[in-house]
Amino acid sequence: MRYLLIISFLFAVACSPSFTTVKSNSELNTLGTKEFVQSDSNIYRKYLPYKNQLDQEMNRVIAYSDSPLEKGQPESKLGNFFSDALLFYCNEKLKTDQRLPIDFAVFNNGGLRASLPKGEITVGNIFQLMPFENELVVLELDSTSIIPLIYYIIGKGGIPVSGLKLSLQNQIITEFKIGNTPYDSSATYRLLTSSYLANGGDQFWFFEKNKNRFNTGIKIREALIEYLEMQNKKGQRIEAELDQRISYEP
């Protein structure tokens, strides 16, 4: 999928508006308008096949959804789908690695830049959802990092998570599970997140100095596309649900 970014960049350059020559105080530009337009047209024709290839790829249908997926808080269908898909994908893709399995996943709502429609989902939809070049990162966390993470989630009013259940009542935590088991403050957990958050982005300062880090080298966007393609080949549609993984009660 990386070549798509190169193609889109080249096409953007090739199709940029033509410039007209202007007269400076000293002399006329030696490249006349006619010559420049001819040169610009040649560039356009040269890269037109790449544009057509890009359009075909972006319009390629890779999945079907039973409902529109939009982000929200404390949880959302989009956030739940996004986190569940990436956690499942990485545990399958990297299952021979000794650092697995990954216990839970955490992402941020700000990283989800578009909704996914009901019905056909295309490659272009995933590029709109995740236009960044962020990669998937696995961190090993103990209580010194998990406790501030939980308070971060509470302070934000909920963020996209998978493999984590957090319930609050009257601002008091009534349930906190990781991987379907109650949180153990003496345990170490493996977390899946983005390289942006692992580097301390969006105020995730408690991740920034984590030395137990595994850079997977997998782009988030590419992982989502491959996951959806795999599910589609199995005849499975996207059926994201709200399941109270993060809940607030007055």
C-alpha positions as CSV (number, residue, x, y, z in Angstrom):
1,M,0.0,0.0,0.0
2,R,2.9,2.4,0.4
3,Y,3.2,2.9,-3.3
4,L,-0.2,4.5,-3.3
5,L,1.1,7.4,-1.3
6,I,3.9,7.9,-3.9
7,I,1.4,7.7,-6.8
8,S,-1.0,10.2,-5.1
9,F,1.9,12.6,-4.5
10,L,3.1,12.4,-8.1
11,F,-0.4,12.9,-9.3
12,A,-0.9,15.9,-7.1
13,V,2.2,17.5,-8.5
14,A,1.4,16.6,-12.1
15,C,-2.1,18.0,-11.8
16,S,-1.3,21.2,-10.0
17,P,-2.7,24.4,-11.8
18,S,-0.6,25.9,-14.6
19,F,1.3,29.0,-13.8
20,T,1.3,32.1,-16.1
21,T,4.5,34.0,-16.7
22,V,4.9,37.5,-15.2
23,K,7.1,40.4,-16.1
24,S,9.6,41.3,-13.5
25,N,11.3,44.7,-13.1
26,S,14.4,43.3,-14.8
27,E,13.4,40.9,-17.6
28,L,10.8,38.6,-18.9
29,N,10.7,35.0,-17.8
30,T,12.4,33.1,-20.5
31,L,9.8,30.3,-20.4
32,G,6.7,31.5,-22.3
33,T,3.2,30.5,-21.4
34,K,2.8,28.3,-24.5
35,E,5.9,26.3,-23.7
36,F,5.0,26.0,-20.0
37,V,1.4,24.7,-20.8
38,Q,2.9,22.3,-23.3
39,S,5.3,21.0,-20.6
40,D,2.5,20.8,-18.1
41,S,0.4,18.8,-20.5
42,N,3.2,16.4,-21.1
43,I,3.6,15.8,-17.4
44,Y,-0.1,15.2,-17.0
45,R,-0.1,12.6,-19.8
46,K,2.9,10.9,-18.3
47,Y,1.2,10.4,-14.9
48,L,-2.3,9.9,-16.1
49,P,-1.9,6.0,-16.1
50,Y,-0.8,6.2,-12.4
51,K,-3.9,8.3,-11.6
52,N,-6.2,5.7,-13.2
53,Q,-4.4,3.0,-11.3
54,L,-4.8,4.9,-8.1
55,D,-8.5,5.5,-8.7
56,Q,-9.1,1.8,-9.3
57,E,-7.3,0.9,-6.1
58,M,-9.1,3.5,-4.0
59,N,-12.5,2.4,-5.3
60,R,-11.8,-1.3,-4.6
61,V,-14.4,-2.7,-2.2
62,I,-12.8,-4.7,0.6
63,A,-15.6,-5.1,3.1
64,Y,-19.3,-4.6,3.9
65,S,-20.7,-3.1,7.1
66,D,-24.2,-3.7,8.5
67,S,-24.4,-0.2,9.9
68,P,-22.5,3.2,9.7
69,L,-19.5,3.3,12.0
70,E,-18.9,6.7,13.8
71,K,-16.7,7.7,16.7
72,G,-18.1,8.8,20.0
73,Q,-17.7,8.6,23.8
74,P,-17.4,6.8,26.1
75,E,-17.3,4.1,23.4
76,S,-18.4,3.9,19.8
77,K,-19.0,1.4,17.0
78,L,-16.1,2.9,15.1
79,G,-13.7,2.9,18.1
80,N,-14.7,-0.7,19.1
81,F,-14.3,-2.0,15.5
82,F,-11.0,-0.2,15.0
83,S,-9.4,-1.4,18.3
84,D,-10.8,-5.0,18.0
85,A,-9.6,-5.4,14.4
86,L,-6.1,-4.2,15.1
87,L,-5.7,-6.3,18.3
88,F,-7.0,-9.4,16.5
89,Y,-4.8,-8.8,13.5
90,C,-1.6,-8.3,15.5
91,N,-2.2,-11.4,17.7
92,E,-2.7,-13.4,14.5
93,K,0.0,-11.8,12.4
94,L,2.7,-12.0,15.1
95,K,1.5,-15.1,16.9
96,T,5.0,-16.8,16.7
97,D,6.6,-13.9,18.5
98,Q,7.6,-14.5,22.1
99,R,6.3,-11.1,23.1
100,L,2.7,-12.2,22.4
101,P,-0.1,-12.4,23.1
102,I,-1.1,-8.8,23.4
103,D,-3.5,-8.3,26.2
104,F,-5.3,-5.1,25.2
105,A,-5.3,-2.1,22.8
106,V,-5.7,1.6,23.3
107,F,-6.0,4.3,20.7
108,N,-7.3,7.9,20.5
109,N,-10.4,9.4,19.0
110,G,-8.4,12.2,17.4
111,G,-6.6,9.6,15.2
112,L,-9.9,8.5,13.6
113,R,-10.4,11.1,10.9
114,A,-13.6,9.8,9.2
115,S,-16.5,7.5,9.7
116,L,-17.1,4.3,7.8
117,P,-20.3,4.0,5.8
118,K,-23.0,1.3,5.9
119,G,-22.7,-1.1,3.0
120,E,-19.6,-1.1,0.8
121,I,-16.2,-0.1,2.4
122,T,-13.4,0.8,0.0
123,V,-9.7,1.2,0.3
124,G,-10.3,4.9,-0.1
125,N,-12.6,4.9,3.0
126,I,-9.7,3.4,5.1
127,F,-7.3,6.1,3.8
128,Q,-9.8,8.7,4.9
129,L,-10.2,7.1,8.3
130,M,-6.4,6.7,8.8
131,P,-4.5,9.2,6.6
132,F,-1.4,9.1,8.8
133,E,1.7,6.9,8.4
134,N,1.5,5.7,12.1
135,E,2.6,2.2,12.9
136,L,1.5,-0.4,15.5
137,V,3.6,-0.6,18.6
138,V,3.5,-3.1,21.5
139,L,4.4,-1.8,25.0
140,E,4.9,-3.8,28.2
141,L,3.2,-1.9,31.0
142,D,3.3,-2.3,34.8
143,S,1.2,-0.4,37.3
144,T,3.3,2.8,37.0
145,S,2.0,3.2,33.5
146,I,-1.4,1.5,33.7
147,I,-2.7,3.7,36.5
148,P,-2.1,7.0,34.7
149,L,-3.5,5.4,31.6
150,I,-6.8,4.6,33.4
151,Y,-7.1,8.1,34.8
152,Y,-6.3,9.4,31.3
153,I,-9.2,7.4,29.9
154,I,-11.5,8.6,32.6
155,G,-10.4,12.2,32.1
156,K,-11.1,12.0,28.3
157,G,-14.5,10.6,28.9
158,G,-13.6,7.4,27.1
159,I,-11.3,6.4,24.2
160,P,-11.1,3.5,21.7
161,V,-10.0,0.3,23.5
162,S,-10.1,-3.4,23.1
163,G,-9.6,-6.1,25.7
164,L,-10.3,-3.6,28.5
165,K,-13.4,-3.1,30.6
166,L,-13.8,0.0,32.7
167,S,-16.9,0.9,34.7
168,L,-17.5,3.9,36.9
169,Q,-20.3,4.9,39.2
170,N,-20.3,8.3,40.9
171,Q,-16.7,8.9,39.6
172,I,-15.6,5.7,41.4
173,I,-14.1,2.7,39.5
174,T,-16.5,-0.3,40.1
175,E,-14.9,-2.7,37.5
176,F,-11.6,-2.8,35.8
177,K,-10.6,-5.8,33.7
178,I,-7.8,-6.5,31.2
179,G,-8.3,-9.5,29.0
180,N,-11.5,-10.5,30.8
181,T,-9.7,-10.8,34.2
182,P,-9.6,-8.3,37.1
183,Y,-6.7,-6.0,37.0
184,D,-3.6,-7.2,38.9
185,S,-1.4,-4.4,40.1
186,S,1.6,-6.8,40.4
187,A,1.2,-8.0,36.8
188,T,2.8,-6.8,33.5
189,Y,0.5,-6.4,30.5
190,R,1.2,-6.1,26.8
191,L,-0.5,-3.1,25.1
192,L,-1.1,-2.4,21.4
193,T,-1.1,1.2,20.4
194,S,0.0,3.6,17.7
195,S,3.6,4.9,17.3
196,Y,2.2,8.4,17.7
197,L,0.8,7.6,21.2
198,A,3.8,5.5,22.1
199,N,5.9,8.5,21.5
200,G,3.9,10.6,24.0
201,G,1.5,12.2,21.5
202,D,-1.9,13.5,22.6
203,Q,-0.6,13.8,26.2
204,F,0.2,10.1,26.6
205,W,3.4,11.1,28.5
206,F,3.4,7.9,30.5
207,F,4.2,5.9,27.3
208,E,7.0,8.1,26.1
209,K,9.8,6.8,28.2
210,N,8.7,3.1,28.1
211,K,11.8,1.1,27.3
212,N,10.0,-2.2,26.9
213,R,8.8,-1.4,23.4
214,F,8.4,-3.6,20.3
215,N,8.0,-1.7,17.0
216,T,6.1,-4.0,14.7
217,G,6.8,-2.1,11.5
218,I,3.2,-2.6,10.5
219,K,1.3,0.5,9.3
220,I,-2.1,0.8,10.9
221,R,-3.8,1.6,7.7
222,E,-2.3,-1.5,6.0
223,A,-3.3,-3.7,8.9
224,L,-6.9,-2.5,8.7
225,I,-7.1,-3.1,4.9
226,E,-5.6,-6.6,5.2
227,Y,-7.9,-7.4,8.1
228,L,-11.0,-6.4,6.2
229,E,-9.9,-8.3,3.1
230,M,-9.4,-11.4,5.2
231,Q,-12.9,-11.1,6.8
232,N,-14.5,-10.4,3.4
233,K,-13.0,-13.6,2.0
234,K,-14.6,-15.5,4.8
235,G,-17.9,-13.9,3.9
236,Q,-18.0,-12.0,7.2
237,R,-19.5,-8.5,7.4
238,I,-18.6,-5.8,9.9
239,E,-20.9,-6.1,12.9
240,A,-19.6,-3.6,15.4
241,E,-21.6,-3.2,18.6
242,L,-21.6,-1.1,21.7
243,D,-20.8,-3.5,24.6
244,Q,-20.3,-1.3,27.6
245,R,-16.5,-1.8,27.6
246,I,-16.3,1.7,29.0
247,S,-19.3,2.9,31.0
248,Y,-20.2,5.8,33.2
249,E,-23.1,5.7,35.6
250,P,-24.2,8.7,37.7
